[in-house]
Amino acid sequence: MKQPLSATIFVDFVGKNRSYTLTQILKQNDEAKVSVIVPKAMRKQVKSRGSVSVLSTKERLMKMGQGCSCCTVRGDIMSLVRRVAADQSAQHIIIQSTADSDLKVLAKTFTIPNEKGNLLSDVVRLDNLVLAVDALSLLKTFETTGGRALIERLELASLIILEGVEHLHSGAYQQIEYALQALNPEVRIMQSKESTLQLSEFTSSKPYDFDAKVQQLTSDEIFEGQHSSEEITRFKYFARRPFHPSRFHSFLNEQWKGILRVKGSFWVASQPDCAAELDIAGRSKRSSSDGKWWASVPPEERPSHSRFQEYIDRIWHPQFGDRHHALRITGVNIEENDLRQRLDDCLLNDEELESSAQWADLDHPFSWPKRT
């Protein structure tokens, strides 16, 4: 049986110097036959030369399976990659992606079967998701509206290549490393100036697994101290009584120094039936309604299967049911105890908790749930 070809997704997040790192790596490649698939708009930035051939493409989305959004793939990439594998014109395929492309859709293109039931991963193995970023602007970008897009991609990368490191002082570089390790504890970090930066860095002993990567980032293991250090902090905030809506809303609007990522569920007294979701990436802070707590659903309308009952038995509280806060918090150079106390201060105090009949009269400064 033929061994699958090796493939890499390469994402540029470096502004004006886009494609510099990829071009340098390809120039140093003397032997391996490489096919580079690039967006049509970037075709002129990567040149065919020697053993390197360049194919341009335009994004074409396809829905496989039952046509649901989770089964959306890049039809253009699927076709081009299969063509390269069929004619054996390359030993390695590099798929260059723009900074705003959907990496989930791109990665799942390799693991979702086509209309014939065939997997792209049977003929081409996705080895790495590589992200090239500008070291000089990295930390500043976290403080801008573009910070979310960058953080969400840094979390998914298996290899991060830093450009412009030679222009940083050692302290600044150390802070960048802390931030990257906080967001993605298993990622490899390299510098573009390293002479050892070869095409071989794009290969891996095991395939890139998008679903496993996402699961690893949200696993309880990395929020229980194993990956924390004096500089890097990860912890899970868990509490039962509701947040006071105005106090918590004001807290969210504060500027949080050192906080990189917060994700999880919460509830506020003004909307006790509403299970809310918090998603913070850098300065970008989003909260939304994520359905209802099971405590607000009549017992006869709840699922009856054993797994649901096991969950209810594990999470149920005599006063609050399944309502709770579970926030996973990641940051650099932050005081965990201080942040925990500030979150505790947002909870209803004993007097407010006893006045549940008045919760509906509390101001609700959030934009959810939508009024009907």
Secondary structure by P-SEA (a helix, b strand, c coil): cccbbbbbbbbbccccccaaaaaaaaaaccccbbbbbbcccccccccccccbbbbbbcbbbbbcccccccccccaaaaaaaaaaaaaccccbbbbbbcccccaaaaaaccccccccccccccccccccbbbbbcccaaaaaaaccaaaaaaaaaaaccbbbbcccccccaaaaaaaaaaaaaacccbbbbbccccccccccccccccccaaaaaaaaacccccccccccccbbbbbbbbccccaaaaaaaaaacccccccbbbbbbccccccccbbbbbbcccbbbbbbccccccccccccccccaaaaaaaaaccccccccbbbbbbbbbccccaaaaaaaaaaacccaaaaaaccccccccccccccccc
